[in-house]
Amino acid sequence: MQERVFIAGAGPVGLVAAANLVHRGVPVTVFEAGATLSEESRASTFHPPTLEMLDTIGLAAPLIERGLITRDWQVRMHETGERALFDLSLIAGDTPYPYRLQCEQATLVALGLEAARAHPAIDVRMGCEVTAATPDARTVTRDGKILQARFVIAADGARSVVRQSVKAGFEGFTYPETTILATSGFPFHEHLPGLSNVNYCWAAEGTFSLLRLPTLWRCSLYADLDESTEDALQPAAIAAKLQRIVPSRNGHEVGEIRAYRIHQRIVERYDHGRVLLAGDAAHLNSPSGGMGMNGGIHDAWAAAEAIRAVLDGADEDATFSRYSRTRKAIAEEQILAQAHRNRTRMQERDPARRRAELTALQAVAADPVRCREHLLKTSMIAGLRVAEAME
């Protein structure tokens, strides 16, 4: 039996798992279905504990150089500018990275792939999909080859074929709203006083979010109540929605436009013999709060740690069972629950309830003790501390 670990998927989850494993002396083969990396705009927020993990494998510094340090975030009433502002300096005693880093997921993947290709213990196979895996870590690739590894980490995304091949249930639901992502180089921060780099906004016509990246803004929009998703995706409809946010005589430069549905799902367990599920292969949640990619990276880190512990002599069943138990608990109780609360709050349309929500959030933000507790939770530090304490 080889000691080599197979990883399905060369996204942020798979590449972080690979980097952690080789950092601890474990050789890895990474299989990626795509011949090239995706350039689509996806996750864009890195939380403090994720940066701590990336620092261990040498990826934090180059990512920070390419990103935008964000020291506060807000929930905002668009028409009045009233807001609840959450200052991340309150967790400076809890992390060396008391901020969010705004940077495209694709940037981390590019850095991770470059590092992986340069490492002699990592074999990266682009355009080579894992089409099946069995609990004993026997894998089948697209060309029909049957390969044997010591362990497999499934980081092959929401449509994970590895998850399907080990027959892991994936229960949950799909939210009714369709989110429309539009990227723009328009300088919203020059027109909306007090804007942060991360803003969740209520408006008379609905809701939207504005997330700033080094060279552009990501605008999450929704169809109007009397508008179909197809109509809302038309350039004229996007332009009208951006004009409502900030009127501009010259219009708004628009780059990528993409619609996507949001799901909340989770597997019944993360370990299936010697196959460990991680990231979107294990759970899906609303992106509100930026916890999906970060939670996947935390899965990857924990999966690699579990494998290393087994190779060092720990009991395999007990170690993998603990990986499954702790990561599922954190996903359910922290990530999915918090993301659902965030999304539900921002989808609220009743003015009185919005006002009550904002008042409550402002009270939290104004109290240093309560605000720190809130930031520890929303920055995903609290969840990792809970996981460390679990047996």
TAWOWO-V220258 format. One line per field, one symbol per residue. phi: phi as a letter, one per 40 degrees, with the letter a starting at -180 (. if undefined). psi: psi as a letter, one per 20 degrees, with the letter a starting at -180 (. if undefined). burial: I if it has 16 or more other ideal C-beta (glycine too) atoms within 10 Angstrom, else O. A space follows every 10 residues. Layout:
phi=???
psi=???
burial=???
//
This chain:
phi=.cccbcbchb cccccccccc cccbgbcbbb bbcccbccbc cbcabbcdcc ccccccbgbc dcccdcbbcb caaabbcccb gcabbbcccc bccbacbcac bcacddcccc cccccccccc cbbbbcgbcc caabdcgcbb bdcgcbbbbc abbcbcgcbd ccdcccfcca ciabcccbcb cbcacccdcc bbdgcccbbb bcbdciaabb bcbdbabcbc bbccdbbccc ccccdccccc cccccacacc gbcbbcbaba cbbbaaccac bbgcbbcagc cbabaccchg bcccccccdd cccccccccc cchccccccc ccdccccccc cccbcccccc cdccccccbc dccdcccccc ccccccbdcc ccdccccccg cccccccccc c
psi=pqippppopl ahgghggggg ghhjjpqqpp pphqhrqpjq ocqjpprghg hgghhhjjig ghghhiaopo irrqpqoghi jqqopooiii khiiqimlrq poqphhgggg ghgghghipi jpopnqknpo iqqrijjpqp rhjjppqprg rppokkahko hgghhjlpqm qbrpqhqppo ppqqjpmhii iopjpahopo pprhicqrqo pprhirqpoo rqqrhkprhg hhiqhhgggg hhhhgopphj apppdpppqq qpqoqqrhqi pncjppqqbi hhqqrqioik ifgghghhgg ghgghgghgg hjiqpggggh hhgggghggg gghggggghg gggggiipip hghggggggg hhhghiohgh gggghhghjj ggghhgghiq .
burial=OOOIIIIIII IIIIIIIIII IIOOOIIIII IIIOOOOOOO IIIIIIIIII IIIIOOIOII OIIIOOIIOI OIIIIIIIOO OIIIIIIIOI IOOIIOIIII IIIIIIIIII IIIOIIOOIO OIIIOOOIII IOIIOOIIII IOOOOOIOII IIIIIIIOOI IIIIIIOIOI OOOOOOOIII IIIIOIOIOO OIOOIIIIII IIOOOIIIII IIIOOIIIII IIIOOOOOOO OIIOOOIIOO IIOOIOOOOO OIOIOOIOOO OIIIIIIOII IIIIIIIIII IIIIIIIIII IIIIIIIIII IIIIIIIIII IOOOOIOOII OIIIIIIIOI IOOIIIOIII OIIOIIIOOO OOOIOOIIOO IOOOIOOOOO IIOIIIOIII IIIIOOIOOO O
//
